[in-house]
């Protein structure tokens, strides 16, 4: 069953910090590993994207949607459920937000609390050569993606 995830609701439940510069990227890394190992489609929604940085990006096996300031990830998830129509019953919505859960139930989607999903993530074996975020190297493709996201006019050097 694929997942629609309220990203900022999940971040503190997996031991990450919302005030960290890389909190979204760190969560996406965890979700990519989960998605790959469990062979599940994952869509994660983050609100508060600055102007010019909102949008949806494929990040490996995870589709990350950065919702522009002035609206919320909650509203974006509700719109996604509406677009899914009857197929929403095949999805699991991950959030501990009561309104998000109510919208999911109304759409006939499964609901899993952020705490429950965090337990699933903790049970997911990590690849042995995985390194903590501060120790791992960023691939050239990731650098290019972040340059696009943050609108840098500069070029990376190798």
N, C-alpha and C positions, 0 to 999 in steps of 0.2 A: 504494500500500500504506500503510495507516495505521501510526502509530508509538505505542508505549508507551515512555516515557522515564523513566529513573532520574535525576531532576532534580539532586540534590546531587552525583551522580557526573559529570554533564555540566558543571555551573557552572564549575569551574576550567579545563576544556578549551576553553571559549569566551572565556577571558580575564576572567571575572568572579571576584569574591572571595567565598568562603563566609562570611567574617566581615562582609560588607557588610549593612547593614540591609535593602536592597532587592534582594538577590541573586535571590530567587525571582521577583519582579516583573520584574526586568531580563531574566531568562531567558524568562519568559512572553512578554515583548515580542518578543524574537528569534524565538521559536517561532510567535507569531501571524503575523509577517511571512512566515516560511518556509511555514507552513500555507496562508496566503492565496495566495502566489505559486505554490506547487507543488500546490495543491488537494488537500492531504492532511489527514486527520484526525490530530490529535495529542492524546495524553493524557500528562500529566507528573505524576510522583509525587514528593512531598517528605516526608521523615520529620521527626519532632521537633516536630510542632505542639503548642503548649501546650494545656492543658485548655480546652475551650470553643471552640477555633479549628479543630479538625479537621473535615474534610469535603471535599466535592467542589464546585467552583465552575466554572461556565462563564465563561471570560474571553475573550470574542470567539470566535475559531475554535479555541481551545485549552481543553481540560478539565483543570483542575488539581486534584489530590487532595492534601490536606494530611493526612498520616497522624499519628494521635495518638501522643504519647510512649508508650513501652512496646511499640511494635511498629515495623516498619520499612517503608520504601518497597519494599524487596526482597520482603517478604512480601505486600504489597498487589499488587505486579505479578504474583506467583505466583498469588494468588487470582483476579486478573483473567484471566489466561491459562486458569485452570481453568474459569472461567465461560464463556469464549469457546469452550471445547471444540474441536471440529474446525475452527472458524473461525479459531483461533489461527494456522493456517498462512498466513493472509492478512495477518498483522501482522508488523511489525519491532520487535524489542525493542532499545532503545538503552541500553547499559551496558557498562562495562569490568569490572564485578564478575563474577568467575568463576561464582559460584553463580547469579546472575541469568541469565547466559548459559546455564548448564546447564539451568535451569528452562525457559528459552525453547526450547532445542533439544528438550528432552523433550516440550514441547507442540507441536513441529513449526513453531514460529515462526521467522522469519528473525532473525538476530542481527547487530547493527552496533555496533562499539565506540564509546564516547563520542568518542574521537579522530576516528574516521571520520565520525561525524555532525557534529562540530565543523567538519570540512573542508567538508561540505555546506553548513552554515550560512554559512561564510565566502564560499562561492561564490554565495550568494543575494544578488541585488542589493538594496540598501537603497533605500527610497523617498527621493527627493532631499530632501524636506522633513522627513525624520526628524531628530530632534534628540537629542543625548545625554540620558540619563535626567535628569541634574541640570538641564538647560535646558528640558525639555518641560513643558507644562502638563498637569495631571491633569484629566480630564473629570469633570463632576459624578457621572456613573454610577460611575467608578472610585473617587471619594471615598466614595460611598455603600457600595460593595462593601467597601472597606477598613474603613469604620466598622462594618459587619456583622462582618467577620472579627475585628477587635480589640475588639468589644463595647463601643464607645464609647457612652455615654449622651448625649453632646453632639450638637449639630446643626452642620452645616457652614454657613458663611456665604458668600455670593457677593459 
